Amino acid sequence: DGKKVYEGKLNGLNESKIAEMMVGRELSQVYPMKPRRIEEVIFEIKDLSTVDGKVRNVSFKLFRGEILGFYGLVGSGRTEVMESIIGLRKNKKWECFA
């Protein structure tokens, strides 16, 4: 916000302290932990495997209120998992609960 928040030596500063000065509050307050009740599973995949063998035994659960993302390097299988779930890739076996 255009304010000077620190003037001094860099010795003794760490990433946490610099970030605190940048945002104006403790890092624990940036994204405070919220109590989480893990109750309702709204989507679940069990033992997803593709015919071509690029995906083997993938399982996960998505709970109400969560945001689920898939990431990985090229060739890690993330695209194949998504294609399998939406029906673009043939599967050997799997169970889906929604």
Buried (B, 14 or more C-beta within 10 A) or exposed (E): EEEEEEEEEEEEEEEEEEEBBEEEEEEEEEEEEEEEEEEEEEBBBBEBBBEEEBBEEBEEBBBEEEEEEEEEEEEEBBBBBEBBBEEEBEBBEBEEEE
